[in-house]
């Protein structure tokens, strides 16, 4: 995240991908992508402070359920 704590275009472009990776790795692989990665933790925390970004986020349980169904993963 930029030093001024304002999101730049790169932050905005990467945020959905990082959010998706975090959701899917936690839900399917039971792996925390932020563990031991302070910069990713800070990035996610800062992006979640932006209302315009948080309004576009999908429900993680729905994303995981749809992905498991698409991949044929049984729960």
ZAMARGU-4260 file (C-alpha; in steps of 0.2 Angstrom, whole numbers, plus 5000, padded with zeros to 4 digits):
<rodrens>
0) 5000/5000/5000 | 5006/5017/4996 | 5015/5027/5010 | 5001/5040/5011 | 4988/5026/5015
5) 4978/5030/4999 | 4975/5016/4987 | 4984/5018/4970 | 4979/5010/4954 | 4991/4995/4957
10) 4983/4992/4975 | 4965/4993/4967 | 4970/4980/4953 | 4978/4968/4965 | 4966/4969/4980
15) 4953/4957/4972 | 4966/4944/4968 | 4974/4944/4985 | 4957/4944/4993 | 4952/4929/4982
20) 4968/4919/4986 | 4966/4922/5005 | 4948/4916/5004 | 4951/4901/4994 | 4967/4895/5002
25) 4959/4897/5019 | 4943/4889/5015 | 4949/4874/5004 | 4967/4872/5009 | 4966/4878/5027
30) 4981/4889/5024 | 4983/4907/5030 | 4992/4917/5016 | 4995/4931/5028 | 5005/4921/5041
35) 5022/4927/5042 | 5019/4940/5029 | 5017/4957/5038 | 5015/4967/5021 | 5001/4957/5015
40) 4992/4958/5032 | 4994/4977/5031 | 4988/4978/5013 | 4972/4968/5017 | 4969/4978/5033
45) 4971/4995/5023 | 4961/4989/5008 | 4947/4984/5020 | 4946/5002/5027 | 4940/5008/5009
50) 4921/5008/5008 | 4921/5007/4989 | 4932/4991/4990 | 4922/4982/5004 | 4906/4985/4995
55) 4912/4975/4980 | 4918/4960/4991 | 4908/4944/4989 | 4903/4933/5004 | 4918/4921/5007
60) 4906/4906/5012 | 4897/4908/4995 | 4914/4909/4985 | 4921/4894/4994 | 4905/4884/4991
65) 4904/4888/4973 | 4922/4884/4970 | 4921/4868/4979 | 4906/4863/4968 | 4915/4869/4952
70) 4930/4858/4957 | 4920/4844/4963 | 4927/4845/4980 | 4916/4835/4993 | 4914/4842/5010
</rodrens>
